[in-house]
Amino acid sequence: MVGDITALISPSELANLLNGNADIEVVALANCLIDTKYQGLKSSFNSSAKIDDFFKSLGDVLDKRPLLEQIAQQSRPEILRSGEICELPEDSNYR
């Protein structure tokens, strides 16, 4: 799951995700991947808050310094936006 999400977002979005500051679109993308490809995880990740918490916890245990240095040196355009994979919820209070 983590590899799929990181392949679909920009390096800066990944840094924000691991720091607990993900955009709603990134969380919606993660939720969409869980719904479609990782259905067995849906009960554990049944809210955007749980998705946020998981990635922030992952970021807390990782040594992000090399990752963040690499991100700072890269300028990669975003590969996909979540709207190209799944429709974002109409409800603006998705989080």
C-alpha positions as CSV (number, residue, x, y, z in Angstrom):
1,M,0.0,0.0,0.0
2,V,2.7,2.5,0.9
3,G,4.6,1.8,-2.3
4,D,1.5,2.4,-4.4
5,I,0.7,5.7,-2.7
6,T,4.2,7.0,-2.9
7,A,4.3,6.2,-6.6
8,L,1.2,8.3,-7.1
9,I,2.1,11.5,-5.2
10,S,4.8,14.0,-5.5
11,P,7.9,14.0,-3.2
12,S,6.6,17.0,-1.3
13,E,3.2,15.4,-0.9
14,L,5.0,12.3,0.5
15,A,6.9,14.5,3.0
16,N,3.7,16.2,4.1
17,L,2.0,12.8,4.5
18,L,4.8,11.4,6.7
19,N,4.8,14.6,8.7
20,G,1.1,14.4,9.4
21,N,0.2,17.4,7.1
22,A,-1.3,15.6,4.1
23,D,-3.6,17.4,1.7
24,I,-7.2,16.0,1.6
25,E,-6.6,14.8,-1.9
26,V,-3.7,12.6,-0.8
27,V,-5.7,11.1,2.0
28,A,-8.6,10.6,-0.4
29,L,-6.2,8.8,-2.8
30,A,-5.0,6.6,0.0
31,N,-8.6,5.8,1.0
32,C,-9.4,5.0,-2.7
33,L,-6.5,2.6,-2.9
34,I,-7.6,0.9,0.3
35,D,-11.1,0.6,-1.0
36,T,-10.1,-0.8,-4.4
37,K,-6.8,-2.7,-3.9
38,Y,-6.4,-3.3,-0.2
39,Q,-9.9,-4.2,0.9
40,G,-8.6,-6.4,3.7
41,L,-7.2,-3.3,5.3
42,K,-10.4,-1.3,5.2
43,S,-11.5,-2.1,8.7
44,S,-8.2,-0.8,10.1
45,F,-8.3,2.3,7.8
46,N,-12.0,3.2,7.9
47,S,-11.5,7.0,8.3
48,S,-9.2,9.6,7.0
49,A,-8.0,10.3,10.6
50,K,-6.8,6.7,10.8
51,I,-5.0,7.0,7.5
52,D,-3.4,10.3,8.6
53,D,-2.4,8.7,11.9
54,F,-0.8,5.7,10.2
55,F,1.4,7.7,7.9
56,K,2.4,10.1,10.6
57,S,3.3,7.2,12.9
58,L,5.3,5.7,10.0
59,G,7.0,9.1,9.6
60,D,7.8,9.2,13.3
61,V,9.7,5.9,13.2
62,L,11.5,6.6,9.9
63,D,14.7,8.6,9.6
64,K,13.2,11.1,7.2
65,R,16.3,13.2,6.9
66,P,17.7,11.3,3.9
67,L,14.2,11.2,2.3
68,L,13.7,14.9,2.8
69,E,17.1,15.7,1.5
70,Q,16.4,13.7,-1.6
71,I,13.0,15.3,-2.0
72,A,14.6,18.7,-1.8
73,Q,16.9,17.9,-4.7
74,Q,14.2,16.4,-6.9
75,S,11.7,18.3,-8.9
76,R,9.3,15.6,-10.1
77,P,5.8,16.6,-11.3
78,E,2.9,14.9,-9.8
79,I,2.2,11.7,-11.7
80,L,-1.5,11.5,-11.0
81,R,-4.1,13.5,-9.2
82,S,-6.6,11.6,-7.1
83,G,-9.4,12.7,-9.4
84,E,-7.9,10.7,-12.2
85,I,-8.2,7.5,-10.2
86,C,-11.3,8.2,-8.0
87,E,-13.8,10.9,-7.7
88,L,-13.3,13.0,-4.6
89,P,-16.2,13.0,-2.2
90,E,-18.7,15.8,-2.8
91,D,-18.7,16.5,1.0
92,S,-16.1,19.2,1.6
93,N,-15.8,18.0,5.2
94,Y,-14.2,14.7,4.1
95,R,-11.7,14.9,6.8
